[in-house]
Amino acid sequence: MLQFAWMLLQDARARTSVARERGASALEWAIIAAIVVVAATAIGAVVYKVVTKDAGKVEHCGNLPAGSKC
């Protein structure tokens, strides 16, 4: 009987350890996802700024007559 109780205790410890590892893994993935979202937002902001700036130049030059310097 004592051996059975010992096996149950070991099983409970193993399950707790696996659950902790799964929780840590989920936290790691959440942190990685947050970093990716922040990086994508920063890159998107830079691209938007460049496109907006160059769109103004294109619009200005598009309204000039042909052959004129822009």
mmJSON file of the N, C-alpha and C atoms, coordinates in Angstrom:
{"data_MODEL":{"atom_site":{
"group_PDB":["ATOM","ATOM","ATOM","ATOM","ATOM","ATOM","ATOM","ATOM","ATOM","ATOM","ATOM","ATOM","ATOM","ATOM","ATOM","ATOM","ATOM","ATOM","ATOM","ATOM","ATOM","ATOM","ATOM","ATOM","ATOM","ATOM","ATOM","ATOM","ATOM","ATOM","ATOM","ATOM","ATOM","ATOM","ATOM","ATOM","ATOM","ATOM","ATOM","ATOM","ATOM","ATOM","ATOM","ATOM","ATOM","ATOM","ATOM","ATOM","ATOM","ATOM","ATOM","ATOM","ATOM","ATOM","ATOM","ATOM","ATOM","ATOM","ATOM","ATOM","ATOM","ATOM","ATOM","ATOM","ATOM","ATOM","ATOM","ATOM","ATOM","ATOM","ATOM","ATOM","ATOM","ATOM","ATOM","ATOM","ATOM","ATOM","ATOM","ATOM","ATOM","ATOM","ATOM","ATOM","ATOM","ATOM","ATOM","ATOM","ATOM","ATOM","ATOM","ATOM","ATOM","ATOM","ATOM","ATOM","ATOM","ATOM","ATOM","ATOM","ATOM","ATOM","ATOM","ATOM","ATOM","ATOM","ATOM","ATOM","ATOM","ATOM","ATOM","ATOM","ATOM","ATOM","ATOM","ATOM","ATOM","ATOM","ATOM","ATOM","ATOM","ATOM","ATOM","ATOM","ATOM","ATOM","ATOM","ATOM","ATOM","ATOM","ATOM","ATOM","ATOM","ATOM","ATOM","ATOM","ATOM","ATOM","ATOM","ATOM","ATOM","ATOM","ATOM","ATOM","ATOM","ATOM","ATOM","ATOM","ATOM","ATOM","ATOM","ATOM","ATOM","ATOM","ATOM","ATOM","ATOM","ATOM","ATOM","ATOM","ATOM","ATOM","ATOM","ATOM","ATOM","ATOM","ATOM","ATOM","ATOM","ATOM","ATOM","ATOM","ATOM","ATOM","ATOM","ATOM","ATOM","ATOM","ATOM","ATOM","ATOM","ATOM","ATOM","ATOM","ATOM","ATOM","ATOM","ATOM","ATOM","ATOM","ATOM","ATOM","ATOM","ATOM","ATOM","ATOM","ATOM","ATOM","ATOM","ATOM","ATOM","ATOM","ATOM","ATOM","ATOM","ATOM","ATOM","ATOM","ATOM","ATOM"],
"id":[1,2,3,4,5,6,7,8,9,10,11,12,13,14,15,16,17,18,19,20,21,22,23,24,25,26,27,28,29,30,31,32,33,34,35,36,37,38,39,40,41,42,43,44,45,46,47,48,49,50,51,52,53,54,55,56,57,58,59,60,61,62,63,64,65,66,67,68,69,70,71,72,73,74,75,76,77,78,79,80,81,82,83,84,85,86,87,88,89,90,91,92,93,94,95,96,97,98,99,100,101,102,103,104,105,106,107,108,109,110,111,112,113,114,115,116,117,118,119,120,121,122,123,124,125,126,127,128,129,130,131,132,133,134,135,136,137,138,139,140,141,142,143,144,145,146,147,148,149,150,151,152,153,154,155,156,157,158,159,160,161,162,163,164,165,166,167,168,169,170,171,172,173,174,175,176,177,178,179,180,181,182,183,184,185,186,187,188,189,190,191,192,193,194,195,196,197,198,199,200,201,202,203,204,205,206,207,208,209,210],
"type_symbol":["N","C","C","N","C","C","N","C","C","N","C","C","N","C","C","N","C","C","N","C","C","N","C","C","N","C","C","N","C","C","N","C","C","N","C","C","N","C","C","N","C","C","N","C","C","N","C","C","N","C","C","N","C","C","N","C","C","N","C","C","N","C","C","N","C","C","N","C","C","N","C","C","N","C","C","N","C","C","N","C","C","N","C","C","N","C","C","N","C","C","N","C","C","N","C","C","N","C","C","N","C","C","N","C","C","N","C","C","N","C","C","N","C","C","N","C","C","N","C","C","N","C","C","N","C","C","N","C","C","N","C","C","N","C","C","N","C","C","N","C","C","N","C","C","N","C","C","N","C","C","N","C","C","N","C","C","N","C","C","N","C","C","N","C","C","N","C","C","N","C","C","N","C","C","N","C","C","N","C","C","N","C","C","N","C","C","N","C","C","N","C","C","N","C","C","N","C","C","N","C","C","N","C","C","N","C","C","N","C","C"],
"label_atom_id":["N","CA","C","N","CA","C","N","CA","C","N","CA","C","N","CA","C","N","CA","C","N","CA","C","N","CA","C","N","CA","C","N","CA","C","N","CA","C","N","CA","C","N","CA","C","N","CA","C","N","CA","C","N","CA","C","N","CA","C","N","CA","C","N","CA","C","N","CA","C","N","CA","C","N","CA","C","N","CA","C","N","CA","C","N","CA","C","N","CA","C","N","CA","C","N","CA","C","N","CA","C","N","CA","C","N","CA","C","N","CA","C","N","CA","C","N","CA","C","N","CA","C","N","CA","C","N","CA","C","N","CA","C","N","CA","C","N","CA","C","N","CA","C","N","CA","C","N","CA","C","N","CA","C","N","CA","C","N","CA","C","N","CA","C","N","CA","C","N","CA","C","N","CA","C","N","CA","C","N","CA","C","N","CA","C","N","CA","C","N","CA","C","N","CA","C","N","CA","C","N","CA","C","N","CA","C","N","CA","C","N","CA","C","N","CA","C","N","CA","C","N","CA","C","N","CA","C","N","CA","C","N","CA","C","N","CA","C","N","CA","C","N","CA","C"],
"label_alt_id":[null,null,null,null,null,null,null,null,null,null,null,null,null,null,null,null,null,null,null,null,null,null,null,null,null,null,null,null,null,null,null,null,null,null,null,null,null,null,null,null,null,null,null,null,null,null,null,null,null,null,null,null,null,null,null,null,null,null,null,null,null,null,null,null,null,null,null,null,null,null,null,null,null,null,null,null,null,null,null,null,null,null,null,null,null,null,null,null,null,null,null,null,null,null,null,null,null,null,null,null,null,null,null,null,null,null,null,null,null,null,null,null,null,null,null,null,null,null,null,null,null,null,null,null,null,null,null,null,null,null,null,null,null,null,null,null,null,null,null,null,null,null,null,null,null,null,null,null,null,null,null,null,null,null,null,null,null,null,null,null,null,null,null,null,null,null,null,null,null,null,null,null,null,null,null,null,null,null,null,null,null,null,null,null,null,null,null,null,null,null,null,null,null,null,null,null,null,null,null,null,null,null,null,null,null,null,null,null,null,null],
"label_comp_id":["MET","MET","MET","LEU","LEU","LEU","GLN","GLN","GLN","PHE","PHE","PHE","ALA","ALA","ALA","TRP","TRP","TRP","MET","MET","MET","LEU","LEU","LEU","LEU","LEU","LEU","GLN","GLN","GLN","ASP","ASP","ASP","ALA","ALA","ALA","ARG","ARG","ARG","ALA","ALA","ALA","ARG","ARG","ARG","THR","THR","THR","SER","SER","SER","VAL","VAL","VAL","ALA","ALA","ALA","ARG","ARG","ARG","GLU","GLU","GLU","ARG","ARG","ARG","GLY","GLY","GLY","ALA","ALA","ALA","SER","SER","SER","ALA","ALA","ALA","LEU","LEU","LEU","GLU","GLU","GLU","TRP","TRP","TRP","ALA","ALA","ALA","ILE","ILE","ILE","ILE","ILE","ILE","ALA","ALA","ALA","ALA","ALA","ALA","ILE","ILE","ILE","VAL","VAL","VAL","VAL","VAL","VAL","VAL","VAL","VAL","ALA","ALA","ALA","ALA","ALA","ALA","THR","THR","THR","ALA","ALA","ALA","ILE","ILE","ILE","GLY","GLY","GLY","ALA","ALA","ALA","VAL","VAL","VAL","VAL","VAL","VAL","TYR","TYR","TYR","LYS","LYS","LYS","VAL","VAL","VAL","VAL","VAL","VAL","THR","THR","THR","LYS","LYS","LYS","ASP","ASP","ASP","ALA","ALA","ALA","GLY","GLY","GLY","LYS","LYS","LYS","VAL","VAL","VAL","GLU","GLU","GLU","HIS","HIS","HIS","CYS","CYS","CYS","GLY","GLY","GLY","ASN","ASN","ASN","LEU","LEU","LEU","PRO","PRO","PRO","ALA","ALA","ALA","GLY","GLY","GLY","SER","SER","SER","LYS","LYS","LYS","CYS","CYS","CYS"],
"label_asym_id":["A","A","A","A","A","A","A","A","A","A","A","A","A","A","A","A","A","A","A","A","A","A","A","A","A","A","A","A","A","A","A","A","A","A","A","A","A","A","A","A","A","A","A","A","A","A","A","A","A","A","A","A","A","A","A","A","A","A","A","A","A","A","A","A","A","A","A","A","A","A","A","A","A","A","A","A","A","A","A","A","A","A","A","A","A","A","A","A","A","A","A","A","A","A","A","A","A","A","A","A","A","A","A","A","A","A","A","A","A","A","A","A","A","A","A","A","A","A","A","A","A","A","A","A","A","A","A","A","A","A","A","A","A","A","A","A","A","A","A","A","A","A","A","A","A","A","A","A","A","A","A","A","A","A","A","A","A","A","A","A","A","A","A","A","A","A","A","A","A","A","A","A","A","A","A","A","A","A","A","A","A","A","A","A","A","A","A","A","A","A","A","A","A","A","A","A","A","A","A","A","A","A","A","A","A","A","A","A","A","A"],
"label_entity_id":["1","1","1","1","1","1","1","1","1","1","1","1","1","1","1","1","1","1","1","1","1","1","1","1","1","1","1","1","1","1","1","1","1","1","1","1","1","1","1","1","1","1","1","1","1","1","1","1","1","1","1","1","1","1","1","1","1","1","1","1","1","1","1","1","1","1","1","1","1","1","1","1","1","1","1","1","1","1","1","1","1","1","1","1","1","1","1","1","1","1","1","1","1","1","1","1","1","1","1","1","1","1","1","1","1","1","1","1","1","1","1","1","1","1","1","1","1","1","1","1","1","1","1","1","1","1","1","1","1","1","1","1","1","1","1","1","1","1","1","1","1","1","1","1","1","1","1","1","1","1","1","1","1","1","1","1","1","1","1","1","1","1","1","1","1","1","1","1","1","1","1","1","1","1","1","1","1","1","1","1","1","1","1","1","1","1","1","1","1","1","1","1","1","1","1","1","1","1","1","1","1","1","1","1","1","1","1","1","1","1"],
"label_seq_id":[1,1,1,2,2,2,3,3,3,4,4,4,5,5,5,6,6,6,7,7,7,8,8,8,9,9,9,10,10,10,11,11,11,12,12,12,13,13,13,14,14,14,15,15,15,16,16,16,17,17,17,18,18,18,19,19,19,20,20,20,21,21,21,22,22,22,23,23,23,24,24,24,25,25,25,26,26,26,27,27,27,28,28,28,29,29,29,30,30,30,31,31,31,32,32,32,33,33,33,34,34,34,35,35,35,36,36,36,37,37,37,38,38,38,39,39,39,40,40,40,41,41,41,42,42,42,43,43,43,44,44,44,45,45,45,46,46,46,47,47,47,48,48,48,49,49,49,50,50,50,51,51,51,52,52,52,53,53,53,54,54,54,55,55,55,56,56,56,57,57,57,58,58,58,59,59,59,60,60,60,61,61,61,62,62,62,63,63,63,64,64,64,65,65,65,66,66,66,67,67,67,68,68,68,69,69,69,70,70,70],
"pdbx_PDB_ins_code":[null,null,null,null,null,null,null,null,null,null,null,null,null,null,null,null,null,null,null,null,null,null,null,null,null,null,null,null,null,null,null,null,null,null,null,null,null,null,null,null,null,null,null,null,null,null,null,null,null,null,null,null,null,null,null,null,null,null,null,null,null,null,null,null,null,null,null,null,null,null,null,null,null,null,null,null,null,null,null,null,null,null,null,null,null,null,null,null,null,null,null,null,null,null,null,null,null,null,null,null,null,null,null,null,null,null,null,null,null,null,null,null,null,null,null,null,null,null,null,null,null,null,null,null,null,null,null,null,null,null,null,null,null,null,null,null,null,null,null,null,null,null,null,null,null,null,null,null,null,null,null,null,null,null,null,null,null,null,null,null,null,null,null,null,null,null,null,null,null,null,null,null,null,null,null,null,null,null,null,null,null,null,null,null,null,null,null,null,null,null,null,null,null,null,null,null,null,null,null,null,null,null,null,null,null,null,null,null,null,null],
"Cartn_x":[0.819,0.0,0.867,1.939,2.839,3.494,3.805,4.415,3.436,2.172,1.157,1.019,1.015,0.925,2.151,3.326,4.551,4.464,3.928,3.775,2.788,1.709,0.756,1.398,2.213,2.908,3.878,4.611,5.558,4.805,3.673,2.865,2.349,1.906,1.412,2.536,3.721,4.867,5.215,5.197,5.523,4.496,3.22,2.175,2.318,2.646,2.837,4.008,5.068,6.244,5.907,5.146,4.759,3.856,2.939,2.043,2.822,3.82,4.653,5.406,5.935,6.67,5.741,4.523,3.561,3.218,3.071,2.785,3.942,5.161,6.335,6.421,6.122,6.166,5.126,3.955,2.903,3.325,3.96,4.434,5.523,6.415,7.465,6.861,5.872,5.216,4.491,3.897,3.212,4.205,5.367,6.395,6.923,7.175,7.647,6.609,5.351,4.286,4.212,4.372,4.337,5.498,6.676,7.832,7.607,7.033,6.761,5.741,4.717,3.698,4.32,5.163,5.815,6.731,7.495,8.388,7.595,6.512,5.686,5.06,4.644,4.064,5.102,6.31,7.373,7.733,7.874,8.201,7.07,5.847,4.695,4.651,4.993,5.0,6.062,7.231,8.305,7.904,7.352,6.929,5.835,4.883,3.797,4.351,5.315,5.909,6.618,7.387,8.111,7.136,6.121,5.146,4.383,3.99,3.257,4.109,5.385,6.294,6.501,6.765,7.017,5.742,4.591,3.331,3.119,3.509,3.413,4.299,5.501,6.412,5.838,5.308,4.737,3.553,2.711,1.553,1.999,3.003,3.512,4.106,4.932,5.584,4.576,3.549,2.531,1.707,1.645,0.859,1.68,2.974,3.807,3.673,3.906,3.852,4.988,4.775,5.775,7.059,8.184,9.472,10.017,9.234,9.753,10.446,11.429,12.164,11.363,11.491,10.8,11.791],
"Cartn_y":[-1.19,0.0,1.258,1.229,2.364,2.622,1.545,1.679,2.339,2.004,2.599,4.095,4.472,5.879,6.646,6.023,6.648,6.876,5.907,6.047,7.167,7.282,8.365,9.723,9.826,11.065,11.436,10.475,10.728,11.171,10.537,10.899,12.33,12.707,14.066,15.079,14.763,15.662,15.82,14.728,14.78,15.62,15.452,16.236,17.717,18.051,19.45,20.056,19.291,19.771,20.038,19.136,19.317,20.529,20.72,21.87,23.171,23.201,24.398,24.685,23.633,23.812,24.322,23.822,24.303,25.757,26.134,27.523,28.429,27.98,28.761,28.878,27.814,27.84,28.806,28.808,29.74,31.179,31.427,32.774,33.195,32.296,32.605,32.965,32.201,32.49,33.829,34.16,35.45,36.598,36.435,37.476,37.61,36.498,36.53,37.202,36.863,37.47,38.973,39.399,40.831,41.556,40.953,41.555,41.668,40.633,40.657,41.75,41.893,42.929,44.32,44.542,45.843,46.127,45.129,45.311,45.596,44.858,45.081,46.466,46.917,48.255,49.327,49.159,50.134,50.163,49.008,48.936,49.54,49.233,49.797,51.31,51.856,53.313,53.962,53.351,53.887,53.836,52.719,52.582,53.6,53.77,54.733,56.152,56.496,57.836,58.067,57.091,57.222,57.323,56.489,56.507,57.825,58.316,59.58,60.741,60.755,61.822,61.771,60.595,60.472,60.655,60.358,60.575,62.067,62.894,64.34,64.819,64.257,64.614,64.199,62.994,62.49,63.355,63.721,64.549,65.922,66.49,67.799,67.706,66.722,66.585,66.18,65.469,65.057,66.221,67.281,68.447,69.426,69.188,70.063,69.678,70.633,70.307,69.361,68.654,67.703,68.429,67.847,68.432,69.347,69.756,70.616,69.773,70.4,69.686,69.658,68.587,68.444,68.451],
"Cartn_z":[0.0,0.0,0.0,0.759,0.835,-0.519,-1.222,-2.538,-3.519,-3.432,-4.301,-4.015,-2.745,-2.364,-2.871,-2.807,-3.3,-4.81,-5.517,-6.972,-7.303,-6.547,-6.776,-6.522,-5.488,-5.18,-6.305,-6.797,-7.895,-9.153,-9.413,-10.577,-10.452,-9.276,-9.044,-9.227,-8.743,-8.913,-10.395,-11.127,-12.56,-13.306,-12.983,-13.65,-13.329,-12.103,-11.706,-12.466,-12.616,-13.336,-14.807,-15.421,-16.821,-16.969,-16.032,-16.085,-15.953,-15.102,-14.959,-16.251,-16.873,-18.119,-19.213,-19.255,-20.253,-20.016,-18.764,-18.433,-18.816,-18.558,-18.935,-20.441,-21.135,-22.596,-23.15,-22.565,-23.008,-22.756,-21.628,-21.316,-22.294,-22.632,-23.605,-24.955,-25.391,-26.672,-26.639,-25.51,-25.38,-25.479,-24.858,-24.928,-26.352,-27.003,-28.392,-29.287,-29.1,-29.909,-29.672,-28.43,-28.121,-28.791,-28.781,-29.436,-30.935,-31.544,-32.985,-33.315,-32.491,-32.73,-32.635,-31.645,-31.493,-32.682,-33.101,-34.25,-35.523,-35.74,-36.929,-36.912,-35.751,-35.635,-35.951,-35.44,-35.701,-37.179,-37.785,-39.213,-40.036,-39.678,-40.381,-40.291,-39.12,-38.946,-39.824,-39.915,-40.755,-42.226,-42.654,-44.053,-44.366,-43.478,-43.686,-43.824,-42.973,-43.018,-44.355,-44.819,-46.084,-47.249,-47.275,-48.365,-48.376,-47.216,-47.142,-47.656,-47.255,-47.682,-49.204,-49.735,-51.172,-51.991,-51.433,-52.156,-52.394,-51.445,-51.624,-52.76,-52.859,-53.955,-55.304,-55.364,-56.617,-57.038,-56.093,-56.416,-56.929,-56.28,-56.707,-58.12,-58.352,-59.658,-60.737,-60.377,-61.351,-61.862,-61.099,-61.519,-62.372,-62.543,-63.366,-64.832,-65.736,-67.155,-67.555,-68.647,-69.131,-69.497,-69.164,-69.502,-68.433,-67.478,-66.419,-65.358,-64.677,-63.641,-62.339,-61.693,-60.428,-59.294],
"occupancy":[1.0,1.0,1.0,1.0,1.0,1.0,1.0,1.0,1.0,1.0,1.0,1.0,1.0,1.0,1.0,1.0,1.0,1.0,1.0,1.0,1.0,1.0,1.0,1.0,1.0,1.0,1.0,1.0,1.0,1.0,1.0,1.0,1.0,1.0,1.0,1.0,1.0,1.0,1.0,1.0,1.0,1.0,1.0,1.0,1.0,1.0,1.0,1.0,1.0,1.0,1.0,1.0,1.0,1.0,1.0,1.0,1.0,1.0,1.0,1.0,1.0,1.0,1.0,1.0,1.0,1.0,1.0,1.0,1.0,1.0,1.0,1.0,1.0,1.0,1.0,1.0,1.0,1.0,1.0,1.0,1.0,1.0,1.0,1.0,1.0,1.0,1.0,1.0,1.0,1.0,1.0,1.0,1.0,1.0,1.0,1.0,1.0,1.0,1.0,1.0,1.0,1.0,1.0,1.0,1.0,1.0,1.0,1.0,1.0,1.0,1.0,1.0,1.0,1.0,1.0,1.0,1.0,1.0,1.0,1.0,1.0,1.0,1.0,1.0,1.0,1.0,1.0,1.0,1.0,1.0,1.0,1.0,1.0,1.0,1.0,1.0,1.0,1.0,1.0,1.0,1.0,1.0,1.0,1.0,1.0,1.0,1.0,1.0,1.0,1.0,1.0,1.0,1.0,1.0,1.0,1.0,1.0,1.0,1.0,1.0,1.0,1.0,1.0,1.0,1.0,1.0,1.0,1.0,1.0,1.0,1.0,1.0,1.0,1.0,1.0,1.0,1.0,1.0,1.0,1.0,1.0,1.0,1.0,1.0,1.0,1.0,1.0,1.0,1.0,1.0,1.0,1.0,1.0,1.0,1.0,1.0,1.0,1.0,1.0,1.0,1.0,1.0,1.0,1.0,1.0,1.0,1.0,1.0,1.0,1.0],
"B_iso_or_equiv":[0.0,0.0,0.0,0.0,0.0,0.0,0.0,0.0,0.0,0.0,0.0,0.0,0.0,0.0,0.0,0.0,0.0,0.0,0.0,0.0,0.0,0.0,0.0,0.0,0.0,0.0,0.0,0.0,0.0,0.0,0.0,0.0,0.0,0.0,0.0,0.0,0.0,0.0,0.0,0.0,0.0,0.0,0.0,0.0,0.0,0.0,0.0,0.0,0.0,0.0,0.0,0.0,0.0,0.0,0.0,0.0,0.0,0.0,0.0,0.0,0.0,0.0,0.0,0.0,0.0,0.0,0.0,0.0,0.0,0.0,0.0,0.0,0.0,0.0,0.0,0.0,0.0,0.0,0.0,0.0,0.0,0.0,0.0,0.0,0.0,0.0,0.0,0.0,0.0,0.0,0.0,0.0,0.0,0.0,0.0,0.0,0.0,0.0,0.0,0.0,0.0,0.0,0.0,0.0,0.0,0.0,0.0,0.0,0.0,0.0,0.0,0.0,0.0,0.0,0.0,0.0,0.0,0.0,0.0,0.0,0.0,0.0,0.0,0.0,0.0,0.0,0.0,0.0,0.0,0.0,0.0,0.0,0.0,0.0,0.0,0.0,0.0,0.0,0.0,0.0,0.0,0.0,0.0,0.0,0.0,0.0,0.0,0.0,0.0,0.0,0.0,0.0,0.0,0.0,0.0,0.0,0.0,0.0,0.0,0.0,0.0,0.0,0.0,0.0,0.0,0.0,0.0,0.0,0.0,0.0,0.0,0.0,0.0,0.0,0.0,0.0,0.0,0.0,0.0,0.0,0.0,0.0,0.0,0.0,0.0,0.0,0.0,0.0,0.0,0.0,0.0,0.0,0.0,0.0,0.0,0.0,0.0,0.0,0.0,0.0,0.0,0.0,0.0,0.0,0.0,0.0,0.0,0.0,0.0,0.0],
"pdbx_formal_charge":[null,null,null,null,null,null,null,null,null,null,null,null,null,null,null,null,null,null,null,null,null,null,null,null,null,null,null,null,null,null,null,null,null,null,null,null,null,null,null,null,null,null,null,null,null,null,null,null,null,null,null,null,null,null,null,null,null,null,null,null,null,null,null,null,null,null,null,null,null,null,null,null,null,null,null,null,null,null,null,null,null,null,null,null,null,null,null,null,null,null,null,null,null,null,null,null,null,null,null,null,null,null,null,null,null,null,null,null,null,null,null,null,null,null,null,null,null,null,null,null,null,null,null,null,null,null,null,null,null,null,null,null,null,null,null,null,null,null,null,null,null,null,null,null,null,null,null,null,null,null,null,null,null,null,null,null,null,null,null,null,null,null,null,null,null,null,null,null,null,null,null,null,null,null,null,null,null,null,null,null,null,null,null,null,null,null,null,null,null,null,null,null,null,null,null,null,null,null,null,null,null,null,null,null,null,null,null,null,null,null],
"auth_seq_id":[1,1,1,2,2,2,3,3,3,4,4,4,5,5,5,6,6,6,7,7,7,8,8,8,9,9,9,10,10,10,11,11,11,12,12,12,13,13,13,14,14,14,15,15,15,16,16,16,17,17,17,18,18,18,19,19,19,20,20,20,21,21,21,22,22,22,23,23,23,24,24,24,25,25,25,26,26,26,27,27,27,28,28,28,29,29,29,30,30,30,31,31,31,32,32,32,33,33,33,34,34,34,35,35,35,36,36,36,37,37,37,38,38,38,39,39,39,40,40,40,41,41,41,42,42,42,43,43,43,44,44,44,45,45,45,46,46,46,47,47,47,48,48,48,49,49,49,50,50,50,51,51,51,52,52,52,53,53,53,54,54,54,55,55,55,56,56,56,57,57,57,58,58,58,59,59,59,60,60,60,61,61,61,62,62,62,63,63,63,64,64,64,65,65,65,66,66,66,67,67,67,68,68,68,69,69,69,70,70,70],
"auth_comp_id":["MET","MET","MET","LEU","LEU","LEU","GLN","GLN","GLN","PHE","PHE","PHE","ALA","ALA","ALA","TRP","TRP","TRP","MET","MET","MET","LEU","LEU","LEU","LEU","LEU","LEU","GLN","GLN","GLN","ASP","ASP","ASP","ALA","ALA","ALA","ARG","ARG","ARG","ALA","ALA","ALA","ARG","ARG","ARG","THR","THR","THR","SER","SER","SER","VAL","VAL","VAL","ALA","ALA","ALA","ARG","ARG","ARG","GLU","GLU","GLU","ARG","ARG","ARG","GLY","GLY","GLY","ALA","ALA","ALA","SER","SER","SER","ALA","ALA","ALA","LEU","LEU","LEU","GLU","GLU","GLU","TRP","TRP","TRP","ALA","ALA","ALA","ILE","ILE","ILE","ILE","ILE","ILE","ALA","ALA","ALA","ALA","ALA","ALA","ILE","ILE","ILE","VAL","VAL","VAL","VAL","VAL","VAL","VAL","VAL","VAL","ALA","ALA","ALA","ALA","ALA","ALA","THR","THR","THR","ALA","ALA","ALA","ILE","ILE","ILE","GLY","GLY","GLY","ALA","ALA","ALA","VAL","VAL","VAL","VAL","VAL","VAL","TYR","TYR","TYR","LYS","LYS","LYS","VAL","VAL","VAL","VAL","VAL","VAL","THR","THR","THR","LYS","LYS","LYS","ASP","ASP","ASP","ALA","ALA","ALA","GLY","GLY","GLY","LYS","LYS","LYS","VAL","VAL","VAL","GLU","GLU","GLU","HIS","HIS","HIS","CYS","CYS","CYS","GLY","GLY","GLY","ASN","ASN","ASN","LEU","LEU","LEU","PRO","PRO","PRO","ALA","ALA","ALA","GLY","GLY","GLY","SER","SER","SER","LYS","LYS","LYS","CYS","CYS","CYS"],
"auth_asym_id":["A","A","A","A","A","A","A","A","A","A","A","A","A","A","A","A","A","A","A","A","A","A","A","A","A","A","A","A","A","A","A","A","A","A","A","A","A","A","A","A","A","A","A","A","A","A","A","A","A","A","A","A","A","A","A","A","A","A","A","A","A","A","A","A","A","A","A","A","A","A","A","A","A","A","A","A","A","A","A","A","A","A","A","A","A","A","A","A","A","A","A","A","A","A","A","A","A","A","A","A","A","A","A","A","A","A","A","A","A","A","A","A","A","A","A","A","A","A","A","A","A","A","A","A","A","A","A","A","A","A","A","A","A","A","A","A","A","A","A","A","A","A","A","A","A","A","A","A","A","A","A","A","A","A","A","A","A","A","A","A","A","A","A","A","A","A","A","A","A","A","A","A","A","A","A","A","A","A","A","A","A","A","A","A","A","A","A","A","A","A","A","A","A","A","A","A","A","A","A","A","A","A","A","A","A","A","A","A","A","A"],
"auth_atom_id":["N","CA","C","N","CA","C","N","CA","C","N","CA","C","N","CA","C","N","CA","C","N","CA","C","N","CA","C","N","CA","C","N","CA","C","N","CA","C","N","CA","C","N","CA","C","N","CA","C","N","CA","C","N","CA","C","N","CA","C","N","CA","C","N","CA","C","N","CA","C","N","CA","C","N","CA","C","N","CA","C","N","CA","C","N","CA","C","N","CA","C","N","CA","C","N","CA","C","N","CA","C","N","CA","C","N","CA","C","N","CA","C","N","CA","C","N","CA","C","N","CA","C","N","CA","C","N","CA","C","N","CA","C","N","CA","C","N","CA","C","N","CA","C","N","CA","C","N","CA","C","N","CA","C","N","CA","C","N","CA","C","N","CA","C","N","CA","C","N","CA","C","N","CA","C","N","CA","C","N","CA","C","N","CA","C","N","CA","C","N","CA","C","N","CA","C","N","CA","C","N","CA","C","N","CA","C","N","CA","C","N","CA","C","N","CA","C","N","CA","C","N","CA","C","N","CA","C","N","CA","C","N","CA","C","N","CA","C","N","CA","C","N","CA","C"],
"pdbx_PDB_model_num":[1,1,1,1,1,1,1,1,1,1,1,1,1,1,1,1,1,1,1,1,1,1,1,1,1,1,1,1,1,1,1,1,1,1,1,1,1,1,1,1,1,1,1,1,1,1,1,1,1,1,1,1,1,1,1,1,1,1,1,1,1,1,1,1,1,1,1,1,1,1,1,1,1,1,1,1,1,1,1,1,1,1,1,1,1,1,1,1,1,1,1,1,1,1,1,1,1,1,1,1,1,1,1,1,1,1,1,1,1,1,1,1,1,1,1,1,1,1,1,1,1,1,1,1,1,1,1,1,1,1,1,1,1,1,1,1,1,1,1,1,1,1,1,1,1,1,1,1,1,1,1,1,1,1,1,1,1,1,1,1,1,1,1,1,1,1,1,1,1,1,1,1,1,1,1,1,1,1,1,1,1,1,1,1,1,1,1,1,1,1,1,1,1,1,1,1,1,1,1,1,1,1,1,1,1,1,1,1,1,1]
}}}
